[in-house]
Amino acid sequence: MQELVIGVVSSLIATVLTVAAGWFGLSWPRRLLLRLLSRMSGVGVLRSYPKQSAANADLAADLRAARWIKVLTGRGNELARDSFQEAWRPGNPRLESTRVLLPDPADPGGWLRAREDEVRRLDPGIESGLLAKQVSANIDYVTAVAAKNASVELRLFDAPHNCRVILTDRLAYFTPYLQETHGRNSPCLVFRNGSAMYDYLLRLFDGLWQAGAGAGPSTRAD
């Protein structure tokens, strides 16, 4: 656990430094800093973005090249946007499977309400119950996609909503949600397959997937 904390902190430091380098319009300091800090921490960070929303174009390209995709997200609004359209297309010969974990809108653990309270302090448009409504709408969207594409699977999780994870066979996109701000404004880090952080995020997803429930009222996963 100590090594994981050190790795995450090192990666967040890399984010700050690469943003600072960007102020001077220089690309080589960003690449150099990332390589050095990645080597020091051993977590295998390839890229960093000051905001999750800044990663959308690269994410779309990486999803198009993916053999499989795994998504853990706290709300799921991005699932209906352009970045994910390739993942939903039936008959894609490259893509073998897409697995999506969304929160249980019934919120048995109270995690959805806790995240809602955090974001409400910044965004006055977040009223009580709004996140649950948005999650339910995104569950309906992915359910409709899965009905037309047998390679798409959806399960619901009951755990803290403190990050977004998007995994492919090559990369992991990781957004640690900051308090009192939307996930799209939180920093995003990309890790290579085979690195410590990639392996950790894959285990995190697989554990929640095994414990997850189906989108139906009583279809608990095995």
N, C-alpha and C positions, 0 to 999 in steps of 0.2 A: 504493500500500500504506500509506503514511504517513497518508493521509486516512482510510483504512478503520480503522486502529488508533485514530486520534483519535475517529472516530465511535463505535466500540464502547466505548471508555473513557468517552466522554461519556454514552452510554446507560447504562452500568453505574453511573455517578455518579447519573444520574437515578433509577435503582432505589433506591439508598441514600437519597436525599433524599425520595423519595415514601414510602418506608417510615417515615422519621422523621416526616414530616407525618402519616402515619396514626396514629402514637402519640397525637396530639392530637385525633384524631377529625375532622379537617378534610379535605374533599374538594377545595375550591378551590385550596389550595396545590399539591396533586398535579397538577391539571390545568394550572395556571400554570407550574410547573416543567417539566413535560413539553413544553409549547408552546415555552418559552424555549430549553431545551436542544436540542430538535429543530430549531429555527430556527438556533441557533448551529452545530450539527454538520452540518446538512444531511442527516442520515440518515433523517429522517421517522418517528421513533418516536411511536406513538400511545398505547400503554399499556405499563405494566410491572407485573410481579408478583414479589413476593419469592421465590416458589417456583413451579415449573412446575405443580404440582398445583393451585395457586390459580387457574389460567387455564382449567380444564376446562369450566366452564359457558359462558364466553364463546367458547371454542374450538368447542364443540358448536354454538352458534348461528351462528358464522361458517361452519362446514362445511355447515350446512343451507342457507345462502344462496349457496354456492359454485357456480360454473360448471365449474371443474375444481379438482382437489386433487393436490398433490405432497407426498410424505412421505419424509423421510430421518431414520432413527432408529437408535440404537445397539442396542436390544434389542427394542422393539416390543410390549411388554406392553399398552400403551394401545390398540393396534389392536383388541383384543377387547372393549373397554369401551364404555360408552354413547356417548361422544363421537363415535365413528366409525360408529355403526350406520347413520346416514343415508347415508354414503358407500358402504356395501355393498349398499344396497337396490336390486334390479334394477328397471328401468322408471322411475327417477327422471327426469322430463322436464327438470329444471333442470341436473342434473349430467352433463356430457359425458364426463369421464374421471377416473380416480383412479390415480395411479402411486405405487408404494411401493418404496423402496430399503431393504433390510435387509442386515446384514452377512453375508458368506459364512461359515457355521459351520465350514468347513474351515480358515479363518483363515490363508491362505497368507502374509499379511504380518505376522502376529503381533499385529495391532491389538486383536483381541478379548481375547487373553491380557493385553495391556498394560492395557486398561481394567479387566479382572477384578482384576489386581494392585492397581490404585488403590483400587477399592471394597472389596476384602477387608480393607484396613487399618482400615476403619470397621465393616464388617458381617461378623461371624464366620460368618454363614450362607452366605457366598459361597465355595463350595469350588471347587477346580480343575475346569474343564470345565462348571460350572453355567451360565454365560452362553451357551455354545454350545448347550447343551440347550434353554434358554429361547428362543433365537433360532430353533432348528430347529422348536420347537413353534409359534412365530408364523409361520414360513414355511409350515408345514402349514395353519395357519388361513387365511392370505391366499390360498394356493393353492386351498383349498376354496371360498372366496368367489369367486375369479376363475372357477372352473368354472361358477358359477351366474350370473355377471354379467360379460358380455363387455367392459364398460367399465373393469374393474379389471385392472391389469398389475403384475407383480412382477419386480424384478431384484435381484441381490445385488451389493454393493460390497466392495472391498478397499481400505480407507483408514482413517486414524485415526478413532477413535470419540470425538470431542471436542465434538459438538453434536447437537441435534435441530432439524430444520427442517421446518415445515409451511407450505406455500404454497397460497394460493388465487389466483383472478384479482384479488382485492382486497387481500389482506393476506399478511404473512409472520410466523409465530410462530418465534422463535429462542431456543433454550435452549443457552447455552455450558456444557457439563458442567464442573463444578468437580472438582478432584482430591479423592479420598477421601470423596465423597458421592454419593448416588444422583442421577440426573438429575431426578427429581421434586422434589428439594430445592434444585435450582439455580435461579437467577433466570431469568425468561422475559420477553422483549421482543417487542413487536408493531410492525411497520413497515408503512407504507402502500405500495401499488403506485405506482411512479414515483419512489420515493426511492432514494438511493444504496445503502442496505443491502438493500432489497428486490431491486434489480437484481443485487447481488452474490450474494445467496442463491439467486436464480433461476439465475444462471450456474453456481454451485457444484453445484446439483442437476442441471442439464442435463448438465454435464460428467461427473459420476459416472454418470448414467443412460446416456449414450452408451458409457461404458467398462464398464458393468455386465454381469453374466452373468445368464442365465436361471436359474430355480430347479432346472432339470435338471442332470445331471452334466456336460454338455459343450455347452451352448447359449449360446455367447458372443455378446453383442450386436454388431450391425454398427456 
